[in-house]
Structure formats: structure tokens, C-alpha cells
Amino acid sequence: MIPRVLSIAGSDPSGGAGIQADIKSISALGGYAMAAVTALTAQNTRGVTAVHAVPPEMIRAQLDALSADVAIDAVKIGMLGTIAGIDVVSDWLRSHRPPVVVLDPVMVATSGDRLLEPPAEIALRALSALADVVTPNLPELAVLADEPAATDWNAALDQARRVSRRDGTVVLITGGHLAGERSPDAIVDARTEEVVVVDAARLDSTNTHGTGCSLSSALATVLARGESLDGALRETKSWLTEAIAAGPALGVGGGHGPVDHFVRTRAADEPARWWALTAAVRDRIDASPFVRALGDGTLTPAAFRHYVKQDALYLRDYARVLARASALAPTREEQTFWSDAATAAITGELELHTRFLGEEPAVSEMSSTTRAYLDHLLAAGPGYAVVVAAVLPCYWIYQDVGNRLAGRSHADHPYSSWLATYADTAFAAATRQAAAYVRAACAVAGADERLAAERAFVGSAHHELAFFSQQDHLLAD
């Protein structure tokens, strides 16, 4: 089921925080996002210049309209702004409480601007008792506790215990305001004395606009899917860490920039982006003397024989790389696919090459170009996404070139039977499946692994060009 998640929060016209960040976060984590607007702000990545509170009767009208028609699985509450707004939301929760309620006690923006009227801070403490989870940063935790801000992690945990015990709710504290190389978050539940800490390295980034909004709305979405609290925190923190790391690439604003909420969606399209990056390399392959001569039938027998021999020698170690992909694959289907591909490379493909050669290719005759390509493939890793990204060009470029060459075949073409292998429909289907597995691997890989996968793919494309071109000196009889 797709969780239906309502954000009750203020609007950020820059798109990085508030309901805009909530809608992106809920969508990125697989939910259906709805929003009831509590305040309009004039703000950008540098700060807030104006706030206009939505009248309480309009907030209530939005909430009543939604609850009269839509089954709401979770609600995330963000900026409320006024005591009247807090009272409206509190009353609505008492009569229409969704299964999951997450409160992000928004009081201070990343830029340091106050977003809540001081008298309303007291009312917000009462609202926290109606939530399943409260997600304050350390300054907000201090306001909820009505104490000075904690200056170290242990003090923050103690403060969270006191708030949890007083309000009977779970407190998820974030340690981003503390100094140090680590940035821990923790779930604190004084009712069970449970404390679950999820640690991560601190990112050196100014793209932190709206991180509190994004964390809380993402958490509400994952909890609505039925995940446990600690599991939801781990998934949410992992996603948000990637989103922060990818934020600078958005190029938005000159202050505290936004995170890239759809970093994993973009990652799933990485192979298409890599394909575009290699357009110039692929044009050079199409224009290479060997490929042109193979296509029009003027290729010399010596050049063709050299190509087939090197391809046969290549397949032996290429099969080992495919076997490694199978060993690393996360699903049985992927394991089977890569294992079958490795077997086919040894049995089917090598038999075909040997038949064209009339003999078994000798390992001692492997060219430096072929060896360089294989060394590149054998060095790919250590992650699964990197390995499969490295082998994908051997599928994709071969099929791409083959589709054009096969169309030039005719009865008198000296290499017509070979060209037919390029356009094999089963190989085209395998290429599509391999690309789908690479997309899936990239969607769950971290930023460093995706970058390594990109380098592996682009490197393989360059090796494909070199592999085709190594016969050029044999084109003249």
C-alpha cells in the first residue's frame, strides 16, 4: 500500500523547507503527499524576511476537508506559527488522529531566524504529548524541556529522556548542532528506557536548508509503511545523508542550499546519463575504420581474424567478471542472470569464435589493448553496482553498433553470418535486462559507489573504442 501522508506546515517559496520539502520527502520515500498550509513565508536560502500566518479557521477548513474524504495514514506537523494554529491542530488530532503522528517542533530556521511566536512555544510543548514521535534539533529540544541547550551528546540524551517521560512520547534527537566529526541521531523512549543511536560521519556541507522538515516527513512516511522506529530512522538517515551530499549539485541559492530529495530517483537513471556522457566515444566507434569496413564488407580477412581472436581471448576473463557479478548480486534473479551470462560467454560465444577462427585461440597472442580492457574489468569494484556498470558497455555498445551493422548485411556480404550475431533478439533482451539491473543497483548504492560506477562505465566505453580500433593497421591488404 502507498502510505497517504499529510504535512501540516508552512510554505517555503524557495522549495527547500516547509511543505515543499515535505512533499518531496514523502514522494521520494514512496508515499502520497498532501499538505495543509499553516503559514506563508518570504524566504530563500539566506534567510526569512516575512511570515504571514494562515487564519486558524482556514487551517481547520483544510484539515476538515481532507479528513472528510481521505484516509490519512500519517501526519507530519511542522511550522504552526501561532497559539491559535497550534490549538486548531491539537483539536483536530483529538478527533481525527491518524495512525502515525510525527511532530517537528519548528522554532528556528537553519539560517537562525525565529519561526514561532515565543508564547506559542509553551503551547507546542502540550502538542508534543499528542505525537507518536517528536523530532527536535538540540535548540528545539531545549525549548521543549524548558532548559538550557545541551552542549554534549550525553546531556542531550538525558534531556530527551526527560521530555519523553513528561510527554509520554518518543523523542528523536538529531546531533547536527554538536561539534565533531560524527553526527549521531537517537531514538529515546523513556517509557521502555530504550535508546537507539544511529551514527554517521558529519558531512561538510552548507546544503542543510530544510533538513529537519525532510527528516520528519520522511520518517512519517516510512513509519506509515509499517517499519519499526529504529528501522525507519536508519532508512531515513541513510537517504537524507545521500540527499545532503548531492545537494550542492542542484546549484540553488547562495546561502544554506537545499538537499536533493530525489537523489535516489536520479541515481536510478544513472545508466542513461552515462550513455549520454559517452556519446562522443560512441560516435568515434561508429566512425572507426574497422567498424565502417566491417559494415560495408571491405574489411580484410587479416583484420577480421585479429578481431575475432582478440574477442575470443577477451571472453575468457570477461566470463570471470560476470561470475563475480553473480556472486555479488543481491537477488536470486540477478545471480542467475549473471551466472547464465558467464556460462554463455564460455560455452556459446567461445564456440562461435573458435568456429570462425578454425582453431582454439592462444592466450599468448592477447594484445596489450585486450589485456588493458580486461584489467579494467577485473579491477572494478568492490561494490556490485561498480562491477555491473563496468560490464554494461560490452552489452550496450555491442548491441547499439550491431543493430546498424546488421542492417547493411546482404547475400554477398563476406561477414553476413557474423553481422547476424550483432542483431540477435535474445542478446537485445539481455542488454535491456542488464541495464535494468544496473539501474536498480545504482538506486540503492551510496554516492561514492555511484561515482565509481560511472567511472567504470565510461572507462569501459573508452576500452570498447580501443578494442574496435586495434585492428586498423590491418585494414590494407
CORGICOR-V655548 format. One line per field, one symbol per residue. burial: I if it has 9 or more other C-alpha atoms within 8 Angstrom, else O. A space follows every 10 residues. Layout:
burial->???
This chain:
burial->OOIIIIIIII IIIOIIIIII IIIIIIIIII IIIIIIIIII IIIIIIIIOO IOIIOIOOII OIIOOOIOOO OIIIIIIIII IIIOIIIIII OIIOOOOIOI IIIIIIIIII IOIOIIIOOI IIIIIIIIII IIIIIIIIII IIIIIOOOII OOIOIIIOII IIIIIOIIII IIIIIIOIOO OOIIIIIIII OOOIOOOIOO OIOOOOIIII IIIIIIIIII IIIIIOIOOO OIIIOIIOII IIIIIIIIOO OOIOOIIIII IIIIIIIIII IOOIOOOIOO IIOIIIOIII IIIIIIIOII OOIIIIIIII IIIIIIIIII IIIIIIOIIO OOOIIIIIIO IIIIIIOIII IOIIOOIOOO IOOOOIOOII IIIIOIIOOI IOOIIIIIII IIIIIIIIIO IIIOIIOOIO OOIOIIOOII OIIOOOIIOI IOOIIOIIII IIIOIOIOII OIIIOIIIII IIIIIIIIIO IIOIIOO
